[in-house]
Amino acid sequence: MFSALARWYRQVIQQILPKPFYIMGHSWGADLALHFTKHNPFDVLGIILLDGGFTFPQNQLEMDFDYAIAGWNDYMDRSVFTDLESIFEEYNTYTKKWDENKERYVASLFKKKDVRFELVASKFTVLSIIKAFFEEPFVEVYPFIKVPLLLIHATNPENLDDARAIGISQLKDHINDLTVIRMEGAGHTLQWDEPSRTTKEVKKWIKEKSENK
């Protein structure tokens, strides 16, 4: 459950950051950022969602529970490789810009077990996260968010445009201080596709919000 993770993260973060902060998450990490803020409203100055927390799964019409679980179960079964080169070849398709830094990052996602490479995250963990999406929908958290929120979202694949439009409309209905930025030409890993622009937009937004406090 995202709420349980939020409680665990608070125990960790309290030891590192004694004062309120901006929280940022990508993909399902964006959902976690929302839930963390719901449960710890006085710890957060603002939220940055990187292509997450607004479409999956509720606004993707085909994405019912059985479909999502089956898809991720299959993904985990397929995420077994004989060498790092095969891993890089697979993950190269997730971004339009590949380099050595991404190779190091992707390699850190895997562990070598006997003669093959498997994801560090277990199938149980990943499928538990998928279940959490359905048990604690992001849209039910929006009414509890009272801090500024920045959403930077991808434009690829285009078949998610309707889901994006629904999610943005839901955010507008509940978040008083909302900024939405389309990252043209970027996919889900937009921080890989457009690292400089993503960094620039995040820094600019935090600076503006900090100055307006």
Order of alpha helices (4+ residues) and beta strands (2+ residues): alpha-beta-alpha-beta-alpha-beta-alpha-alpha-beta-beta-alpha-beta-alpha-beta-alpha-alpha
